[in-house]
Amino acid sequence: MGNSITFGAGIANREKNSYPAQLQYYLGEEFEVRNFGVSGTTALSSGDYPYVKTAAFKQSLDYLPDIVLIKLGTNDTKPQNWCHKNYFHNDYQALIDAYQKLASKPRVILLTPVRCFLDNCTGICPQTIEKEIHPLVETLAWENRLEIIDLFRLFGNSWNSVLMPDKLHPSAIGAGMMAQKIGDYLLQKPTEKAKEPALGNQATPFNFHGFQGMDFQINGISCKLVRPYIEAEGKPWVLRARFWGHEPQTDVALLEQGFHIAYCDVADLYGSEEAIKRWDDFYKFMKRQGFHRKVVLEGMSRGGLIVYNWAARNPKKVACIYADAPVMDLKSWPMGNGKGAGSKADTENMLKAYHFKSREEALAWKGNPLDHARTLAKAKIPILHVVGDADQVVPVQENTTPFETLMAQYNHPIKVIHKPGVDHHPHSLYNPEPIVRFVLSAFGRSQNACVKAIPGNEYRSGAGWKEGAEWHSVAEEIESSLNNRNLKLLLLGNSITQGWGGNRSLVTYRPGKAVMDKVLGENVWETAGISGDRTQNLLWRIRYGNYNRCHPENVVIAIGVNNLIHGDNGEDTAEGIIAVTQEAVRQFPDSRIFVLGLFPVGREAQNPVRLQYNKTHEILSRHKWKGVTYINPTSWFTDNQGNIQEGLYSGDYIHFTEKGYQVAAEKIKELIQSR
């Protein structure tokens, strides 16, 4: 239940593209999702349109839900409503109470508001959403011990018109992102609620962004532990070094995934022996409490010192390391023996913490994180660094870069996310999804979205469609175009495949049609490509679109480039292509099926996306295909150096020119004529 964002205001075909509708597709048939959103409504009962006074509110109660997702607060920030802000907490609480009293005893889950990017506060106020509504929703979750999902950072910290065209309401694509985040949360393997650990009578509770936190001490040292609402199997946990609460988005997201977040104070110890001893004691305490034997280490800036020094002593106890602008060499910071200014006060404290007798002894010391590279590489610990390329405090070239080089030399490369033009601050990523995905992968808990069949949500006419068309109408037109036909060739894929044109009236950009008509003949082939489609979207269409109604002699599959462009790695994309192909084998039992994987992307052979492309094809080439023919099309378009040949691609080096379609058409003709 909620306001216009839940309702799907401004979204074409909202019945299929609002976030609740897309959540239904994402969750599958085991769930029934009902949308009780009403545009303009407030949590405030004294607001200009209180949700509790709508028919939808009563209908939502009568529905007797098993799960309730509450997303309200945006309209409350209007001046005529926020003048009653002192009642917001109690009115929102009354909403919670109304659902908790239902006979169905539903799980009540609070959703934080999404960030809006409006320019002023004459109406809905972005600043009030961020500074007041968001914390109030977190407080309500904490007070009621309710589940909470943070949506505020989902769309980033700068306006993207594709995700939020009017700066307030998510588009179909934005709604899809909401549905995926909520769906991933709901589809987690169910376990028991996290139990409060035995921390002693002196432990004191605190609110950590809606989650239950406890302050306590071990041997007089300040410690913290925040527990998730539902704990993941095995009790995984994160040990955070320094700067508790700073840029907490990764910690919040991991709490949503069932991880505990822990802290043991090692301030002003700079990774010295005393710091290591404190963490040794804390680790033993956590093990006695039943936590996982391998811990995720998280360190920002100087926190890198303790993270790496402890990991080097305890490599078998470390699941992975996430380090953010980390200090990897005391000579760089705090001593300032490089491009950075360093810190005189911290240098003096560091010398005392390590019991160095002089600066020279510290400069000659061989126990820096950089010196542990061989040990960490041998232990095969997954490592991620997030760095600002313009960092003047902890220069990348003195810290992360030499460490990255050493780890590559020891045959255990690390992953580095670069933030161009960013200094030492801000740490982390505004939307921490890539960091979370890394941690989940290290624990073997990541879900490959590339193999989950769901509809697409593209809606823009720039996708090569007539104005007003959206993904579902385009998909339905494909099905209609296949009726009562017996085709020689059916092409399955994304925008590149869509560019063949075929006999589809909604497609406005068709540079390949004349080419394929000339090569194969008119009306003997058709394209079932949709712009923006990823493997999961094509998987959905093949499974539910009854494409075999056209009885194709040959089926050619080319999909996956949008997965790579949107951040999926080569391994996950390959799995998606294999899943698509396996579904095609089931749906087209009498057709010859050719798998091209995906067409080369990026002009140069060393383009970062091309490297992932190569990884995808490497996996596809090793796969034991049954009932299909796999072909790597790279050589069709590249020169001897692996670069794209001139004239075959448009300026984005993703889409073909007419000349590129000519090359592809001739090669496809050779394939289907071969026996």
C-alpha positions in Angstrom: 0.0 0.0 0.0 1.2 3.5 -0.6 0.9 6.6 -2.8 1.3 7.4 -6.5 4.6 5.6 -6.6 2.9 2.4 -5.5 -0.1 3.1 -7.8 2.2 3.6 -10.8 1.4 7.1 -11.7 2.9 8.3 -15.0 3.8 4.7 -16.1 2.4 3.5 -19.4 0.4 0.3 -18.9 0.8 0.6 -15.2 -1.3 -2.6 -14.7 1.8 -4.5 -15.9 4.6 -2.0 -15.2 4.0 -0.5 -11.8 6.3 -1.8 -9.1 3.7 -4.1 -7.5 2.9 -5.5 -11.0 6.5 -6.2 -11.7 7.0 -7.6 -8.2 4.3 -10.1 -9.0 6.3 -11.3 -12.1 9.4 -11.4 -10.0 8.0 -13.4 -7.1 6.1 -15.9 -9.3 3.0 -17.9 -8.9 3.6 -18.8 -5.3 2.7 -15.2 -4.4 -0.3 -13.0 -5.1 0.5 -9.3 -5.2 -2.3 -6.7 -4.9 -1.7 -3.0 -5.5 -3.6 -0.8 -3.0 -1.7 2.4 -3.9 -3.6 5.7 -4.1 -2.1 8.8 -5.7 -1.6 11.8 -3.5 -2.2 10.1 -0.2 -0.5 10.8 3.1 0.3 8.9 6.3 -0.9 11.9 8.2 -4.6 11.6 9.1 -4.7 15.4 9.1 -3.1 15.6 5.6 -4.9 16.8 2.5 -5.6 13.2 1.4 -5.2 10.7 4.2 -4.7 7.1 3.1 -6.8 5.9 6.0 -9.8 7.7 4.5 -9.6 5.9 1.2 -11.6 2.9 0.0 -8.3 1.3 -0.9 -7.3 1.3 2.8 -10.4 -0.6 3.8 -10.0 -3.0 0.9 -6.4 -3.7 1.9 -7.6 -4.7 5.4 -10.4 -6.9 4.0 -7.8 -8.6 1.8 -6.3 -10.1 5.0 -2.8 -10.1 3.6 0.1 -12.3 4.7 2.7 -9.6 3.9 2.1 -5.8 4.0 4.5 -3.4 2.3 4.0 0.2 3.6 5.4 3.0 1.5 4.1 6.4 2.6 5.5 9.8 3.5 6.4 11.6 0.3 3.1 13.6 0.0 3.3 14.4 3.8 6.2 16.7 3.0 4.0 19.2 1.1 3.8 22.5 3.1 0.0 22.1 3.8 0.7 18.7 5.3 4.1 19.0 7.0 2.8 21.8 9.2 1.2 18.8 11.1 4.5 16.9 11.3 4.2 16.4 15.0 1.5 13.9 14.3 3.3 11.9 11.7 4.8 9.4 14.0 1.6 8.5 15.7 -0.5 8.4 12.6 2.0 6.1 10.8 2.0 4.0 14.0 -1.8 3.7 13.8 -1.4 2.4 10.2 1.0 -0.2 11.4 -1.3 -1.2 14.3 -4.3 -1.6 11.9 -2.4 -4.2 9.9 -0.9 -6.0 12.9 -4.3 -6.5 14.4 -5.6 -8.4 11.4 -6.5 -12.0 11.8 -4.0 -13.0 9.2 -1.2 -11.7 11.4 0.8 -10.4 8.4 4.5 -9.6 8.2 4.5 -5.8 8.1 7.5 -4.4 6.2 8.3 -0.7 6.0 9.7 0.7 2.8 11.7 3.9 3.1 10.8 6.6 0.5 12.7 6.7 -2.7 14.8 9.8 -3.2 13.1 12.5 -5.3 15.0 15.1 -7.3 12.6 18.0 -7.4 14.2 21.4 -7.5 12.4 23.1 -4.6 10.0 22.7 -1.7 6.9 24.5 -3.0 5.2 21.1 -3.1 6.8 17.8 -2.2 10.1 18.6 -0.5 13.2 16.5 -1.2 15.1 17.8 1.8 12.2 16.8 4.2 12.1 13.3 2.7 15.8 12.8 3.3 16.2 14.5 6.6 12.9 13.8 8.4 10.7 11.3 6.7 13.4 8.7 6.1 14.7 8.8 9.7 11.2 8.6 11.1 10.4 5.5 9.1 13.6 4.0 10.4 12.6 4.9 14.0 9.2 3.3 13.5 10.8 0.1 12.3 13.2 0.0 15.2 10.5 0.8 17.8 8.2 -1.9 16.4 11.0 -4.4 15.6 9.7 -4.5 12.1 11.4 -5.4 8.9 12.6 -2.5 6.8 13.9 -2.2 3.2 15.9 0.9 2.3 14.9 2.3 -1.2 16.2 5.8 -0.7 19.5 5.2 -2.4 18.2 3.0 -5.2 18.2 5.6 -7.9 21.6 7.1 -7.1 22.4 10.6 -5.9 22.0 12.5 -9.2 18.8 12.7 -11.4 18.5 10.1 -14.1 15.6 10.9 -16.4 15.4 7.3 -17.6 14.6 6.1 -14.0 12.5 9.1 -12.9 11.3 11.2 -15.8 9.5 13.9 -13.7 12.1 13.8 -10.9 9.4 12.3 -8.6 7.8 9.2 -10.0 9.8 6.2 -11.1 9.5 5.1 -14.7 8.7 1.5 -15.6 12.5 0.8 -15.5 12.8 2.5 -12.1 9.7 0.5 -10.8 11.5 -2.6 -12.0 14.5 -1.8 -9.9 12.2 -1.4 -6.9 10.5 -4.7 -7.6 13.8 -6.5 -7.9 15.2 -5.1 -4.6 12.0 -6.0 -2.7 11.6 -9.3 -4.5 15.2 -10.3 -3.7 14.4 -9.6 0.0 11.2 -11.6 0.0 12.7 -14.5 -1.8 15.5 -15.0 0.7 15.6 -18.5 2.2 13.4 -18.3 5.2 15.1 -18.8 8.6 14.2 -17.9 12.1 14.2 -14.3 13.4 17.7 -13.3 14.6 17.9 -13.9 18.3 19.5 -11.4 20.7 23.0 -12.6 21.6 24.2 -12.9 25.1 26.0 -9.6 25.6 25.7 -9.1 29.4 23.5 -6.9 31.5 25.5 -3.8 30.7 24.6 -3.9 27.0 22.5 -0.9 25.8 20.2 -0.9 22.7 20.4 1.7 19.9 18.7 2.3 16.6 20.8 1.5 13.6 18.7 2.7 10.6 15.8 0.7 11.8 17.7 -2.3 12.9 18.4 -3.5 16.5 21.8 -2.5 17.7 23.6 -3.2 21.0 26.5 -1.4 22.7 28.6 -3.5 25.0 32.2 -4.1 26.1 34.7 -6.9 26.0 37.6 -6.5 28.4 36.7 -2.8 28.7 36.8 -2.2 24.9 33.8 -0.6 23.3 32.0 -3.0 20.9 28.8 -2.9 18.8 26.6 -5.5 17.2 23.6 -4.9 14.9 21.4 -7.8 14.1 19.2 -8.4 11.0 15.5 -9.0 11.3 15.9 -12.4 9.7 19.3 -14.0 10.0 20.9 -15.7 7.0 21.8 -19.4 7.3 25.1 -19.9 9.1 25.0 -16.5 10.9 27.3 -14.6 8.5 28.8 -11.3 9.9 30.8 -8.3 9.0 33.5 -6.8 11.2 33.8 -3.1 10.5 37.0 -1.2 11.2 36.9 2.4 12.4 34.4 5.2 11.6 31.3 3.4 12.8 28.2 4.7 11.1 30.0 6.6 8.4 28.5 5.9 4.9 26.4 3.1 6.4 24.6 2.0 3.1 26.6 -1.1 2.6 26.0 -2.2 6.2 22.3 -1.5 5.9 22.0 -3.5 2.6 23.9 -6.5 4.2 21.6 -6.4 7.2 18.7 -6.7 4.7 20.5 -9.8 3.4 20.7 -11.4 6.9 24.2 -10.4 7.9 25.1 -9.1 11.4 27.3 -6.0 11.5 29.9 -5.9 14.3 32.4 -3.4 15.5 35.3 -3.6 18.0 37.1 -0.3 18.7 40.7 -0.1 17.6 40.9 3.7 17.3 44.4 5.2 17.3 46.1 1.8 17.1 46.7 1.9 13.3 46.6 -1.9 12.9 49.3 -2.5 15.5 49.7 -5.6 17.7 47.3 -4.2 20.3 44.7 -3.8 17.6 45.2 -7.3 16.3 44.9 -8.7 19.9 41.6 -6.8 20.4 40.2 -8.3 17.2 41.5 -11.8 18.2 39.5 -11.5 21.4 36.4 -10.2 19.6 36.6 -13.0 17.0 36.7 -15.6 19.8 33.7 -14.0 21.4 31.7 -14.1 18.2 32.6 -17.7 17.6 31.3 -18.6 21.1 28.1 -16.9 20.1 27.7 -19.2 17.2 28.6 -16.9 14.4 30.2 -18.0 11.1 33.8 -19.1 11.3 34.6 -16.8 8.4 34.1 -13.0 8.7 33.7 -10.3 6.2 36.2 -7.5 6.9 35.2 -3.9 6.0 37.7 -1.1 6.3 37.7 2.5 5.3 40.8 4.7 5.0 43.1 3.9 8.0 40.8 1.0 8.7 42.6 -0.8 5.9 45.6 -1.2 8.3 43.8 -3.4 10.8 41.8 -5.2 8.2 44.8 -6.4 6.3 47.1 -6.9 9.3 44.5 -9.1 11.0 43.7 -11.0 7.8 47.4 -11.8 7.2 47.5 -13.4 10.7 44.1 -15.1 10.2 43.6 -15.9 6.5 41.5 -19.0 7.2 39.0 -16.9 9.2 38.3 -14.3 6.4 35.5 -14.7 3.9 36.3 -11.6 1.9 37.6 -8.1 2.3 35.9 -4.9 1.3 38.3 -2.0 1.6 37.4 1.6 0.8 40.2 4.1 0.0 42.4 1.9 2.3 45.7 2.8 3.7 48.1 0.0 2.5 51.4 1.6 3.5 52.2 3.6 6.6 54.9 5.5 4.5 52.1 6.9 2.4 49.8 7.7 5.3 50.1 8.9 8.0 53.8 9.6 7.3 53.3 11.5 4.1 56.4 10.1 2.3 54.7 10.4 -1.1 52.3 12.7 -2.8 49.9 12.9 0.1 50.4 15.5 2.9 50.1 12.8 5.7 49.3 13.7 9.3 51.9 14.8 11.8 49.7 14.1 14.8 48.7 10.6 13.5 52.3 9.8 12.7 53.3 10.5 16.3 50.4 8.4 17.6 51.3 5.6 15.1 54.9 5.5 16.2 53.8 5.1 19.8 51.2 2.4 18.9 53.9 0.3 17.1 56.6 1.2 19.7 58.8 2.4 16.9 61.9 4.2 18.2 62.2 6.4 15.2 60.7 7.4 11.9 63.5 5.5 10.2 62.4 2.3 11.9 58.8 2.8 10.7 60.0 3.5 7.1 61.9 0.3 7.1 59.1 -1.8 8.6 57.9 -4.7 6.4 54.6 -5.4 8.1 52.4 -3.1 6.0 49.3 -4.4 4.2 51.3 -4.2 0.9 53.8 -6.7 2.4 51.0 -9.2 3.0 50.0 -9.6 -0.7 51.6 -13.0 -1.1 49.9 -14.4 2.0 46.5 -13.1 1.0 46.9 -14.3 -2.6 47.9 -17.8 -1.4 44.7 -17.8 0.8 42.6 -16.9 -2.2 40.6 -14.3 -0.2 38.2 -12.4 -2.5 39.1 -8.7 -2.2 37.3 -5.5 -3.4 38.7 -2.0 -3.2 36.6 1.1 -3.9 38.7 4.1 -4.6 38.5 7.8 -5.6 41.0 8.3 -8.4 41.7 11.9 -7.2 42.4 10.9 -3.6 44.9 13.3 -2.2 44.9 11.9 1.3 45.5 8.2 0.6 46.8 8.4 -3.0 45.6 5.4 -5.1 49.0 5.1 -6.9 50.8 4.6 -3.5 48.3 2.2 -1.9 45.7 0.3 -4.0 47.6 0.3 -7.3 50.8 -1.4 -6.1 48.7 -3.9 -4.1 46.6 -4.6 -7.2 49.8 -5.2 -9.2 51.3 -7.5 -6.6 48.1 -9.6 -6.3 48.0 -10.0 -10.1 51.6 -11.1 -10.0 50.7 -13.7 -7.4 47.8 -14.9 -9.7 45.0 -13.7 -7.5 43.7 -10.5 -9.0 41.5 -8.2 -6.9 38.5 -6.2 -8.0 38.8 -2.4 -8.0 35.9 0.0 -8.5 37.3 3.4 -9.5 35.4 6.7 -8.9 36.8 9.1 -11.5 37.5 12.6 -10.2 36.6 11.7 -6.6 38.9 12.6 -3.7 39.2 10.7 -0.4 35.6 11.5 0.4 32.9 10.4 0.0 33.6 6.8 0.8 31.6 3.9 -0.5 29.1 4.0 -3.3 25.9 5.9 -3.0 24.0 2.8 -4.2 26.1 -0.1 -2.6 24.6 -2.8 -4.8 28.0 -3.8 -6.5 29.6 -4.1 -3.0 26.8 -6.2 -1.7 26.9 -8.4 -4.7 30.6 -9.0 -4.2 30.1 -10.0 -0.5 27.2 -12.3 -1.3 29.2 -13.9 -4.1 32.1 -14.5 -1.7 29.7 -16.4 0.6 28.1 -18.3 -2.4 24.8 -16.5 -1.7 24.4 -14.3 -4.8 21.5 -15.0 -7.0 22.1 -14.8 -10.8 19.4 -12.5 -12.1 20.4 -13.4 -15.7 18.6 -16.8 -15.3 15.4 -15.5 -13.7 12.6 -15.2 -16.3 10.9 -11.9 -16.0 9.3 -9.4 -18.5 11.2 -6.4 -19.6 10.2 -2.8 -18.7 11.6 -0.6 -21.6 9.3 2.2 -22.4 11.2 4.8 -24.4 10.4 5.6 -28.1 14.2 5.9 -28.5 14.2 2.1 -28.3 13.2 2.2 -31.9 9.5 2.0 -31.4 6.5 4.2 -32.2 5.5 6.7 -29.6 3.4 5.2 -26.9 4.7 1.6 -27.3 6.1 -0.1 -24.2 7.6 -3.5 -23.6 4.4 -5.5 -23.2 2.7 -4.0 -26.3 5.9 -4.7 -28.3 6.0 -8.3 -27.0 2.4 -8.8 -27.9 2.9 -7.5 -31.4 5.7 -10.1 -31.9 3.3 -12.9 -30.9 0.7 -11.6 -33.4 3.3 -11.3 -36.1 4.1 -15.0 -35.8 0.5 -16.2 -36.3 -0.3 -18.5 -39.2 3.3 -18.4 -40.6 5.8 -21.1 -41.5 9.2 -19.4 -41.3 12.6 -20.4 -42.6 14.3 -18.3 -39.9 13.3 -16.8 -36.5 15.7 -14.4 -34.9 15.7 -14.0 -31.1 17.5 -11.3 -29.2 17.6 -7.6 -28.2 17.8 -4.3 -30.0 20.4 -5.6 -32.5 18.0 -8.3 -33.5 15.0 -5.9 -33.4 17.0 -3.8 -36.0 16.3 -6.5 -38.6 12.8 -5.0 -38.7 10.8 -7.8 -40.1 7.0 -7.3 -40.5 6.5 -5.5 -37.1 4.6 -2.2 -37.4 5.7 -0.8 -34.0 9.4 -1.0 -34.9 10.6 2.3 -36.5 14.3 1.6 -36.9 15.0 -1.3 -39.2 18.4 -1.0 -41.0 18.6 -4.7 -41.5 15.3 -5.4 -43.2 16.3 -4.8 -46.8 19.5 -6.7 -46.3 17.8 -9.8 -44.9 15.0 -9.6 -47.5 17.6 -9.7 -50.2 19.7 -12.5 -48.7 16.8 -14.8 -47.6 13.7 -13.5 -49.4 10.7 -11.6 -48.2 8.2 -13.0 -45.6 10.2 -16.1 -44.9 11.9 -14.8 -41.8 10.9 -12.7 -38.7 12.7 -10.9 -35.8 11.6 -11.4 -32.2 14.1 -8.9 -30.8 13.2 -6.3 -28.2 15.3 -3.3 -27.4 16.9 -3.4 -24.0 16.2 -7.1 -23.4 18.6 -9.1 -21.3 18.7 -12.8 -21.0 16.1 -12.9 -18.3 13.6 -11.0 -20.5 14.1 -13.2 -23.6 13.8 -16.2 -21.3 10.4 -15.0 -20.3 9.3 -14.4 -23.8 10.4 -17.8 -25.1 8.8 -19.6 -22.2 5.4 -17.8 -22.4 5.1 -16.3 -25.9 4.4 -19.6 -27.8 6.8 -18.5 -30.5 6.7 -22.0 -32.0 3.4 -21.0 -33.5 5.4 -20.0 -36.6 7.1 -23.4 -37.0 10.6 -22.0 -37.7 13.0 -24.2 -39.6 15.9 -22.3 -38.0 16.2 -20.3 -34.8 19.2 -17.9 -34.2 19.8 -16.6 -30.7 21.9 -13.5 -30.0 21.5 -12.1 -26.5 23.5 -10.9 -23.5 25.1 -7.5 -24.4 22.6 -5.6 -22.2 23.5 -7.8 -19.2 27.2 -6.9 -19.5 26.4 -3.2 -20.0 24.3 -3.1 -16.9 26.9 -4.7 -14.7 26.4 -8.5 -14.9 29.7 -10.3 -15.2 30.7 -12.7 -18.0 30.0 -15.8 -15.9 26.5 -14.8 -15.0 25.7 -13.7 -18.5 26.9 -17.0 -19.9 24.6 -18.8 -17.5 21.8 -16.6 -18.8 22.5 -17.4 -22.4 22.6 -21.1 -21.6 19.3 -20.9 -19.8 17.7 -19.1 -22.8 19.1 -21.8 -25.2 17.8 -24.6 -23.0 14.3 -23.1 -23.0 14.5 -22.7 -26.8 15.3 -26.4 -27.2 12.2 -27.2 -25.2 10.0 -24.7 -27.1 11.3 -25.5 -30.6 11.6 -29.3 -30.7 11.6 -29.4 -34.5 13.9 -26.5 -35.3 17.6 -26.2 -35.8 18.9 -23.8 -33.1 22.0 -21.7 -33.5 23.5 -19.9 -30.5 25.6 -16.8 -31.3 25.9 -15.8 -27.7 26.3 -12.1 -28.1 27.9 -9.9 -30.8 31.2 -8.2 -30.0 30.9 -4.9 -28.1 33.3 -2.0 -27.7 35.6 -0.7 -30.4 38.9 -1.9 -29.0 39.9 -5.5 -28.1 40.8 -4.3 -24.5 37.5 -2.5 -23.9 36.4 -3.4 -20.3 33.0 -4.7 -21.5 34.8 -6.6 -24.3 36.9 -8.4 -21.8 33.7 -9.6 -20.0 32.3 -10.5 -23.5 35.4 -12.7 -24.1 34.8 -14.3 -20.7 31.2 -15.1 -21.7 32.3 -16.7 -25.0 35.0 -18.6 -23.2 32.4 -20.3 -21.0 30.0 -20.8 -23.9 32.8 -22.5 -25.9 33.4 -25.0 -23.2 29.7 -25.8 -22.6 28.5 -29.2 -23.7 25.7 -28.2 -26.0 22.9 -30.6 -26.7 20.7 -30.2 -29.8 22.1 -26.8 -30.7 25.0 -25.3 -32.7 27.2 -22.7 -30.9 29.1 -20.1 -33.0 31.3 -17.3 -31.7 30.6 -14.4 -34.1 33.6 -12.3 -33.0 35.6 -12.8 -36.2 32.8 -11.7 -38.4 33.3 -8.1 -37.2 36.9 -7.7 -36.0 40.3 -7.3 -37.6 43.5 -9.1 -36.8 44.0 -7.1 -33.6 40.5 -7.8 -32.4 39.2 -4.3 -33.0 35.9 -3.7 -34.7 36.3 -3.1 -38.4 35.4 0.3 -39.7 31.9 0.9 -41.0 30.2 -2.2 -39.4 29.0 -0.5 -36.2 27.4 2.7 -35.2 29.2 5.2 -32.9 28.2 3.4 -29.7 30.0 0.2 -30.9 27.0 -1.9 -29.8 24.6 -1.6 -32.8 25.2 -2.5 -36.4 25.2 -0.2 -39.4 23.5 -1.5 -42.6 26.9 -2.8 -43.6 27.2 -4.6 -40.3 23.8 -6.2 -40.9 25.0 -7.2 -44.4 27.9 -9.1 -42.8 25.6 -10.8 -40.2 23.0 -11.7 -42.8 25.5 -13.5 -45.1 27.0 -15.4 -42.2 23.6 -16.5 -40.9 22.6 -17.6 -44.4 25.8 -19.8 -44.4 24.8 -21.3 -41.1 21.2 -22.3 -42.0 22.3 -23.7 -45.4 25.0 -25.9 -43.8 24.2 -29.5 -42.9 
